[in-house]
Amino acid sequence: MIAYAITDPKILWSNSERYIKNLKRADWVLYRDKESQEYAKRAKEFLVHFRNETPKLLLHQDYSLAKELGVWGVHLTSKQFSDIAIAKELGLFVVISTHSFEEIELAQNLGADAVTFSPIFASPGKGKPKGIEQLKEATRSFNIDIIALGGIVTKEELERIAKTDAAGFASIRYFLNSF
């Protein structure tokens, strides 16, 4: 099961050593920062921590910067479906956020490599959880890697996801804690 860490910039820049160590245990790591006016500069600083490391690195939204910095992929928002083809042409692995079966189908038809489907469990400000049964139905219904996202904090939640055909899980809060 793919372990996909999504960064929290507030923690990253204030307590980076322990947090970076936890992030390095993930298979994929997304540098995401929705608030910084210096996203490109911060992304470059972030990448310094991962030189010659195992995790596959992705940037949030900015496929041009992802290509420029030579990272593995880009994670597009649910408002960027029209950018999937452009990111693929740049040779990037493309993940896109989805919140419905219609969006999963659209992502699959447009050539995305994977989707996050959320929220699976309760997550602050993210609406009603989809739950494990909808996750199972999604993995049975579509031929694209589906990464469970939302409210994943404990090993018990990981065990529940592992009982589905999800390709993996993505989380911010799970990687804040020591393993």
C-alpha positions in Angstrom: 0.0 0.0 0.0 1.4 3.4 -1.0 2.0 5.8 1.8 1.5 9.3 0.5 2.6 12.2 2.8 1.1 15.6 2.2 3.1 18.4 3.9 1.8 20.9 6.4 4.0 24.0 5.8 3.3 25.4 9.3 4.9 22.3 10.9 7.5 21.8 8.1 9.2 25.1 8.7 8.9 25.2 12.4 9.9 21.6 13.4 11.5 20.3 10.3 14.0 17.8 11.4 11.6 15.3 13.1 8.9 16.0 10.5 11.2 15.6 7.5 12.4 12.2 9.0 8.7 11.1 9.2 8.1 12.3 5.6 11.1 10.3 4.3 9.3 7.1 5.5 6.6 7.7 2.9 6.6 6.4 -0.6 5.4 9.6 -2.1 5.7 13.1 -0.7 3.7 16.1 -1.8 5.0 19.6 -1.1 1.9 21.6 -0.6 1.7 25.2 0.6 -1.5 27.1 -0.2 -0.5 30.3 1.6 3.0 31.2 0.8 3.7 33.9 -1.8 7.1 32.3 -2.3 6.0 28.8 -3.3 8.7 28.2 -5.9 11.5 29.3 -3.4 10.0 27.2 -0.6 9.6 24.2 -2.9 13.3 24.4 -3.8 14.2 24.6 -0.1 12.0 21.6 0.6 13.6 19.6 -2.2 17.1 20.0 -0.6 16.0 17.7 2.2 15.2 14.9 -0.3 18.3 14.8 -2.4 19.2 11.2 -3.1 16.3 10.0 -1.0 13.7 7.3 -1.8 10.3 9.1 -1.7 8.9 10.1 -5.1 8.3 13.9 -4.9 5.3 15.8 -6.2 4.4 19.5 -6.2 0.9 20.8 -5.6 -0.9 22.4 -8.6 2.1 23.9 -10.4 3.1 21.4 -13.2 5.5 23.9 -14.9 7.5 24.2 -11.7 7.4 20.5 -11.1 8.9 20.0 -14.5 11.5 22.8 -14.0 12.6 21.3 -10.6 12.7 17.8 -12.0 10.3 16.2 -9.5 8.5 13.0 -10.3 4.9 14.4 -10.4 2.2 16.9 -9.7 -0.9 16.7 -7.6 -3.7 18.7 -9.3 -6.7 20.1 -7.5 -10.3 19.1 -8.4 -10.5 22.4 -10.4 -7.6 21.4 -12.7 -9.0 18.5 -14.8 -8.2 20.5 -18.0 -4.5 20.5 -17.0 -4.1 16.7 -16.8 -3.1 16.5 -20.5 -0.6 19.3 -20.2 1.1 17.8 -17.1 1.2 14.4 -18.9 2.9 16.0 -21.9 5.6 17.3 -19.6 6.3 13.7 -18.6 4.9 14.1 -15.0 3.1 11.5 -13.0 -0.3 13.0 -12.4 -2.5 12.7 -9.3 -5.7 14.7 -9.1 -8.0 15.3 -6.1 -11.5 13.8 -6.5 -14.6 13.8 -4.3 -17.2 11.9 -6.4 -17.4 8.9 -8.7 -18.0 11.3 -11.6 -14.7 13.1 -10.9 -12.9 9.7 -10.6 -14.3 8.7 -14.0 -13.3 12.0 -15.6 -9.8 11.7 -14.2 -9.5 8.2 -15.6 -10.8 9.2 -19.0 -8.4 12.2 -19.2 -5.4 10.1 -18.5 -4.5 10.8 -14.9 -2.2 8.2 -13.3 -4.0 8.2 -9.9 -6.6 10.0 -7.8 -7.1 10.9 -4.2 -10.7 10.2 -3.1 -11.8 12.1 -0.1 -12.7 12.5 2.7 -12.8 8.8 3.7 -13.0 9.5 7.5 -14.0 12.7 9.3 -11.6 15.5 8.6 -11.8 19.1 9.8 -13.7 21.3 7.3 -13.9 18.6 4.6 -17.6 17.7 4.7 -19.3 14.4 5.3 -17.0 11.3 5.1 -17.3 8.9 2.2 -16.5 5.9 4.4 -14.9 2.6 3.7 -17.9 1.2 1.7 -17.7 4.0 -0.9 -14.0 3.6 -1.1 -14.5 -0.2 -1.8 -17.1 0.7 -4.4 -14.8 3.2 -6.1 -12.0 0.7 -6.3 -14.3 -1.9 -7.9 -15.8 0.6 -10.3 -12.8 2.3 -11.9 -9.5 1.2 -13.5 -7.2 3.9 -11.9 -5.2 3.9 -8.7 -7.3 5.3 -6.0 -5.5 6.8 -2.9 -7.7 7.1 0.2 -7.5 10.6 1.7 -9.1 12.4 4.6 -9.1 11.8 8.4 -6.4 9.2 8.3 -4.5 9.6 11.6 -4.2 6.1 13.2 -2.9 2.7 12.4 -6.5 1.4 12.9 -7.7 3.6 10.0 -4.8 2.3 7.9 -5.9 -1.3 8.7 -9.4 -0.5 7.5 -8.1 1.0 4.2 -5.8 -2.0 3.7 -8.9 -4.3 3.6 -10.0 -2.5 0.4 -8.4 -2.5 -3.0 -7.2 1.1 -2.6 -3.7 1.6 -4.0 -2.7 3.5 -0.8 -3.5 6.3 1.6 -2.6 10.0 1.8 -2.5 12.0 4.9 -1.2 15.2 6.5 -1.8 14.3 10.2 -0.6 10.7 10.1 2.9 11.9 9.2 3.0 14.5 11.9 3.4 11.8 14.6 6.4 9.7 15.1 6.1 6.1 13.8 
